[in-house]
Amino acid sequence: MKAKEIQDLIDFIAKSGLNKVNIETEEFKISVKRDPDQKVSYVKESAGATHHVAAAPAAAPAAPQAPAPPAAPAAPAAPVSDDSKYIAIKAPMIGTFYRSSSPDKPAFVNVGDEVKKGQVICIIEAMKLFNEIESEVSGKIVKVLVDNANPVEYDQPLYLVDPS
């Protein structure tokens, strides 16, 4: 599915009032749903990989968009150093790092917060798509390594987590 087709599908669902659409072909399976706060998201499965992507709220102005690059799940990395007990959560893609869903909302996680595996910890915007990044480890956030609204590179450490 081409970037323009994905964006057109998201825009259609945002404007139509539909809550969920599933499309399946030989190459991929895509499920697009809108949650109660009017945020449109989609899940794309291809070649055994699953990608969760959330788009901007329906009220946001539409802009030409392309799909995010295939994103690996936010996986815990090897310890930062051999003697460190902390695990780095790294960026699964290139984009802009956001600590909250919007400027007027609190950060998903702060230093000292306990996180659980699967909990949303940040958003990375890539090509106008807002990708919710989930923690792959449980533990306590000990350090935020990236400032809000700054660009991040693939595999760049975002947070340090104490898994104990």
N, C-alpha and C positions, 0 to 999 in steps of 0.2 A: 504494500500500500504506500503510495507516494505521500510526501509531506502535505501537499495541498489537499489531498483527499482526506487525510486525518483531520486537518484543521477544519475543512468544510463539514465533516461529520460532527466534530465537537461544536462548531457554531450552530449547526442545524439542531442538535439536541438542546443546546442552551436556549434557543429561541422557540423551540416547538413545545416545550412543557413535558416532553417525554422524560421518564426517569431512568430508563435503562434500554440499551441496544446491544445485541450480541451479533457479531459477524464472524463466520468461520470459513476459511478456504483451505486448500491443500497446503499452502505456505505458512499461514498464520491464523491465529484466533485472536479477535479483539473484542473486549467487552467495555462499553462506555456507559458510565452511570453518573447521575447527578445526585449529590447528597442534599439533605434538607437546607443547608445554608447556601444553596445555589452554586456550589463549586462543581465544575465538571471534571471528571477524571476518567482515565482509561487504563485498562490492563491489556498489554499486548504480549502474546505468547508466540514465540517462533523458535524453532530448532531447540526445543526443550528449555529455553530461557524465558522467564517471566519478567516483565518490566511494568512497574507501577508509575504512572505519570498523572499529575494533576495540573489542570490548566487554570488560568486566572478566573476569578469569579465572572459570571455571565455578564455582569454590568460593566466590566472593563471594556475599553474600546478594542476592537479587533485589529490585528496587524498581520501582515503576511508572516506565516510561521512555517517552520520545518520541524520534523520530529527530532527529539533528543537523540543523541548517539546511543547505540545499545549500551545500557548501563548494567554493570554487574551490581549485585546487591552490596550495600555498604557492609563490608566485611571487616572484622577485626584484623589488625595487622600484627605482625610479630612485635614483641616488646620493643619499645623505643631504643633501649640499649640492653646489653646482656645483663646488667645488674639492676635494671628497672623492673618494678613489679606492675607498671602501668601498661595498658593496651591502648594503642592509637586507633581511633575510628577514622578511616580515610575517605576522601571524596571518591565516589564511584564514577565521576564524570567531570568534565570541564564546565564551568559556569560561574554564576554569581551566588555567593553564600549568603543566606538570610537566616538569622536566628529565630525569627517569628514569622507568622503567616501574613502579617501586615504591620506597618509602622506603629499603629496604635494598639497592637496586641502584645502581651508579654512574651518573652523568649520561651521557646519550647523547653529548654533546659538551661540551668545555670550551674556554676561551680557549687559543689556540695549536694546537688540533687541526685537522688537514686534513679537510675534508668533501668528499664527492663528490656529484654530482647524483644524486638518488634515495635518498640515505642518510637514515634516520630521525634527526631532530635533537631532537625533543621530542614531547610528547603534549599535546593540548588536550582536556580533558573538557568535553563539552557535553551536558547533560541525561542524565547517567549513562552516556554513551557515550564511550569513550576513543579519540580520533582521532589516529593516528600522523601527524605532520607530517614531510614529506620535504623535503630541500633541493632547490631548483631550480637551484642554482649549485654549482660546485666552487671551492674556495679554502680559506683559513685563517680560522678564527673569531678575530676580534680583540676582540669585546666581546659579553657577554650583557647584554641590555637589560632583562630582566624577572626578578624574583626568583621562585624556585620556589614553587609553590602559590598564586600571585597571579592574580587575574582579568585577562583581556586582552580588548581590544575588537577588532572586525573591523579589519583593515589596520594594527594596531599593530605597530611594529617589535619583533622578538624578538631578533635577532642582527645584528651587523655582520660582514660577510665581506670579506676582501681577496681578490679574484679572481685576483690576479697570482701 
